[in-house]
Amino acid sequence: MVRVLIADDEAMIRAGIRGILAADPAVEVVAEAGDGREAVELARRHRPDVALLDIRMPGSDGLTALGQLRELVPATGVVMLTTFGQDEYITRALDLGAAGFLLKASDPRELIAGVHAVADGGACLSPRVARRVIGELRQGTTARDRARELVAELSEREREVLALIGAGLSNAEIGRRLHLVEGTIKAYVSTVLTRLGVRNRVRAAIVAYEAGLVADASAPGETGGQADRH
C-alpha cells in the first residue's frame, strides 16, 4: 500500500486528486493539508511514502514545505504539483530535492503512475514539464556541451545506467534490464550522481537528455523513473 499526503489550498483540487488516487486499491491517502506548514506537520505524524505538494499556497508555500520535508522526513518522496505558469519554480524545486513534477491538468493515469514511481524509489517528471525544462537548457549550447563532457567521463556501464534513469526506470527495473541485483544498481546510481555532480535523479535524467542518451524528451515520468532517493 502506497501512503500519500496531498497538500493544496483548494479543497476541490484535493478532492479531485483524492478521487483519482482512490481508483487504485494499492494507494491510500493518509492526510490532506491546506498549506505547507500543515503538510509538514502531517508528514511528520503520518510518514507517508509520497507527498503531493502544490507549489503556491498561502502562508507556507510548497517550496518551503519541500525543503523542510527533505530534512525532517527524507524517506518521503515529494512531488510538486504545478501549472504552465509556474516554470520559474521548477529549478528551485529541483535544487531542493523534489522527486518530480506533475501538472494539475495531467492525465489521471500519469498521476497514479507517478505516485507509484516515487514510492518505488523513483520519481516522475511530467512529459510537458520535461520539455519545458530541457527547452530552457537548450537555449544555449553550454549546458549541452557540458552534459556531453560529463557523460564522456562515465564508464560504459555507468552510461547505460544513466540512459535508463533518463528513460524513467526505477532501480529494480534497471536491475532487471541489465541483469544485475538491485543493490548493485543502487551503487551505480550513487556513483553516477556523484560523478555528474547532481543531487537527484531528475537532474541526472536531464543530463542524459542533454547528452543525447535518451531520444525523446517526453519520456521522463511516463514509465516511472528518476529519484533523489537512491
Secondary structure as a PSIPRED ss2 file (coil, helix, strand):
# PSIPRED VFORMAT (PSIPRED V4.0)

   1 M C   1.000  0.000  0.000
   2 V E   0.000  0.000  1.000
   3 R E   0.000  0.000  1.000
   4 V E   0.000  0.000  1.000
   5 L E   0.000  0.000  1.000
   6 I E   0.000  0.000  1.000
   7 A E   0.000  0.000  1.000
   8 D C   1.000  0.000  0.000
   9 D C   1.000  0.000  0.000
  10 E C   1.000  0.000  0.000
  11 A H   0.000  1.000  0.000
  12 M H   0.000  1.000  0.000
  13 I H   0.000  1.000  0.000
  14 R H   0.000  1.000  0.000
  15 A H   0.000  1.000  0.000
  16 G H   0.000  1.000  0.000
  17 I H   0.000  1.000  0.000
  18 R H   0.000  1.000  0.000
  19 G H   0.000  1.000  0.000
  20 I H   0.000  1.000  0.000
  21 L H   0.000  1.000  0.000
  22 A H   0.000  1.000  0.000
  23 A C   1.000  0.000  0.000
  24 D C   1.000  0.000  0.000
  25 P C   1.000  0.000  0.000
  26 A C   1.000  0.000  0.000
  27 V E   0.000  0.000  1.000
  28 E E   0.000  0.000  1.000
  29 V E   0.000  0.000  1.000
  30 V E   0.000  0.000  1.000
  31 A E   0.000  0.000  1.000
  32 E E   0.000  0.000  1.000
  33 A E   0.000  0.000  1.000
  34 G C   1.000  0.000  0.000
  35 D C   1.000  0.000  0.000
  36 G H   0.000  1.000  0.000
  37 R H   0.000  1.000  0.000
  38 E H   0.000  1.000  0.000
  39 A H   0.000  1.000  0.000
  40 V H   0.000  1.000  0.000
  41 E H   0.000  1.000  0.000
  42 L H   0.000  1.000  0.000
  43 A H   0.000  1.000  0.000
  44 R H   0.000  1.000  0.000
  45 R H   0.000  1.000  0.000
  46 H H   0.000  1.000  0.000
  47 R C   1.000  0.000  0.000
  48 P C   1.000  0.000  0.000
  49 D C   1.000  0.000  0.000
  50 V E   0.000  0.000  1.000
  51 A E   0.000  0.000  1.000
  52 L E   0.000  0.000  1.000
  53 L E   0.000  0.000  1.000
  54 D E   0.000  0.000  1.000
  55 I C   1.000  0.000  0.000
  56 R C   1.000  0.000  0.000
  57 M C   1.000  0.000  0.000
  58 P C   1.000  0.000  0.000
  59 G C   1.000  0.000  0.000
  60 S C   1.000  0.000  0.000
  61 D C   1.000  0.000  0.000
  62 G H   0.000  1.000  0.000
  63 L H   0.000  1.000  0.000
  64 T H   0.000  1.000  0.000
  65 A H   0.000  1.000  0.000
  66 L H   0.000  1.000  0.000
  67 G H   0.000  1.000  0.000
  68 Q H   0.000  1.000  0.000
  69 L H   0.000  1.000  0.000
  70 R H   0.000  1.000  0.000
  71 E H   0.000  1.000  0.000
  72 L H   0.000  1.000  0.000
  73 V C   1.000  0.000  0.000
  74 P C   1.000  0.000  0.000
  75 A C   1.000  0.000  0.000
  76 T C   1.000  0.000  0.000
  77 G E   0.000  0.000  1.000
  78 V E   0.000  0.000  1.000
  79 V E   0.000  0.000  1.000
  80 M E   0.000  0.000  1.000
  81 L E   0.000  0.000  1.000
  82 T E   0.000  0.000  1.000
  83 T C   1.000  0.000  0.000
  84 F H   0.000  1.000  0.000
  85 G H   0.000  1.000  0.000
  86 Q H   0.000  1.000  0.000
  87 D H   0.000  1.000  0.000
  88 E H   0.000  1.000  0.000
  89 Y H   0.000  1.000  0.000
  90 I H   0.000  1.000  0.000
  91 T H   0.000  1.000  0.000
  92 R H   0.000  1.000  0.000
  93 A H   0.000  1.000  0.000
  94 L H   0.000  1.000  0.000
  95 D H   0.000  1.000  0.000
  96 L H   0.000  1.000  0.000
  97 G C   1.000  0.000  0.000
  98 A C   1.000  0.000  0.000
  99 A C   1.000  0.000  0.000
 100 G E   0.000  0.000  1.000
 101 F E   0.000  0.000  1.000
 102 L E   0.000  0.000  1.000
 103 L E   0.000  0.000  1.000
 104 K C   1.000  0.000  0.000
 105 A C   1.000  0.000  0.000
 106 S C   1.000  0.000  0.000
 107 D C   1.000  0.000  0.000
 108 P H   0.000  1.000  0.000
 109 R H   0.000  1.000  0.000
 110 E H   0.000  1.000  0.000
 111 L H   0.000  1.000  0.000
 112 I H   0.000  1.000  0.000
 113 A H   0.000  1.000  0.000
 114 G H   0.000  1.000  0.000
 115 V H   0.000  1.000  0.000
 116 H H   0.000  1.000  0.000
 117 A H   0.000  1.000  0.000
 118 V H   0.000  1.000  0.000
 119 A H   0.000  1.000  0.000
 120 D C   1.000  0.000  0.000
 121 G C   1.000  0.000  0.000
 122 G C   1.000  0.000  0.000
 123 A C   1.000  0.000  0.000
 124 C E   0.000  0.000  1.000
 125 L E   0.000  0.000  1.000
 126 S C   1.000  0.000  0.000
 127 P H   0.000  1.000  0.000
 128 R H   0.000  1.000  0.000
 129 V H   0.000  1.000  0.000
 130 A H   0.000  1.000  0.000
 131 R H   0.000  1.000  0.000
 132 R H   0.000  1.000  0.000
 133 V H   0.000  1.000  0.000
 134 I H   0.000  1.000  0.000
 135 G H   0.000  1.000  0.000
 136 E H   0.000  1.000  0.000
 137 L H   0.000  1.000  0.000
 138 R C   1.000  0.000  0.000
 139 Q C   1.000  0.000  0.000
 140 G C   1.000  0.000  0.000
 141 T C   1.000  0.000  0.000
 142 T H   0.000  1.000  0.000
 143 A H   0.000  1.000  0.000
 144 R H   0.000  1.000  0.000
 145 D H   0.000  1.000  0.000
 146 R H   0.000  1.000  0.000
 147 A H   0.000  1.000  0.000
 148 R H   0.000  1.000  0.000
 149 E H   0.000  1.000  0.000
 150 L H   0.000  1.000  0.000
 151 V H   0.000  1.000  0.000
 152 A H   0.000  1.000  0.000
 153 E C   1.000  0.000  0.000
 154 L C   1.000  0.000  0.000
 155 S C   1.000  0.000  0.000
 156 E H   0.000  1.000  0.000
 157 R H   0.000  1.000  0.000
 158 E H   0.000  1.000  0.000
 159 R H   0.000  1.000  0.000
 160 E H   0.000  1.000  0.000
 161 V H   0.000  1.000  0.000
 162 L H   0.000  1.000  0.000
 163 A H   0.000  1.000  0.000
 164 L H   0.000  1.000  0.000
 165 I H   0.000  1.000  0.000
 166 G H   0.000  1.000  0.000
 167 A C   1.000  0.000  0.000
 168 G C   1.000  0.000  0.000
 169 L C   1.000  0.000  0.000
 170 S C   1.000  0.000  0.000
 171 N H   0.000  1.000  0.000
 172 A H   0.000  1.000  0.000
 173 E H   0.000  1.000  0.000
 174 I H   0.000  1.000  0.000
 175 G H   0.000  1.000  0.000
 176 R H   0.000  1.000  0.000
 177 R H   0.000  1.000  0.000
 178 L H   0.000  1.000  0.000
 179 H C   1.000  0.000  0.000
 180 L C   1.000  0.000  0.000
 181 V C   1.000  0.000  0.000
 182 E H   0.000  1.000  0.000
 183 G H   0.000  1.000  0.000
 184 T H   0.000  1.000  0.000
 185 I H   0.000  1.000  0.000
 186 K H   0.000  1.000  0.000
 187 A H   0.000  1.000  0.000
 188 Y H   0.000  1.000  0.000
 189 V H   0.000  1.000  0.000
 190 S H   0.000  1.000  0.000
 191 T H   0.000  1.000  0.000
 192 V H   0.000  1.000  0.000
 193 L H   0.000  1.000  0.000
 194 T H   0.000  1.000  0.000
 195 R H   0.000  1.000  0.000
 196 L H   0.000  1.000  0.000
 197 G C   1.000  0.000  0.000
 198 V C   1.000  0.000  0.000
 199 R C   1.000  0.000  0.000
 200 N C   1.000  0.000  0.000
 201 R H   0.000  1.000  0.000
 202 V H   0.000  1.000  0.000
 203 R H   0.000  1.000  0.000
 204 A H   0.000  1.000  0.000
 205 A H   0.000  1.000  0.000
 206 I H   0.000  1.000  0.000
 207 V H   0.000  1.000  0.000
 208 A H   0.000  1.000  0.000
 209 Y H   0.000  1.000  0.000
 210 E H   0.000  1.000  0.000
 211 A C   1.000  0.000  0.000
 212 G C   1.000  0.000  0.000
 213 L C   1.000  0.000  0.000
 214 V C   1.000  0.000  0.000
 215 A C   1.000  0.000  0.000
 216 D C   1.000  0.000  0.000
 217 A C   1.000  0.000  0.000
 218 S C   1.000  0.000  0.000
 219 A C   1.000  0.000  0.000
 220 P C   1.000  0.000  0.000
 221 G C   1.000  0.000  0.000
 222 E C   1.000  0.000  0.000
 223 T C   1.000  0.000  0.000
 224 G C   1.000  0.000  0.000
 225 G C   1.000  0.000  0.000
 226 Q C   1.000  0.000  0.000
 227 A C   1.000  0.000  0.000
 228 D C   1.000  0.000  0.000
 229 R C   1.000  0.000  0.000
 230 H C   1.000  0.000  0.000
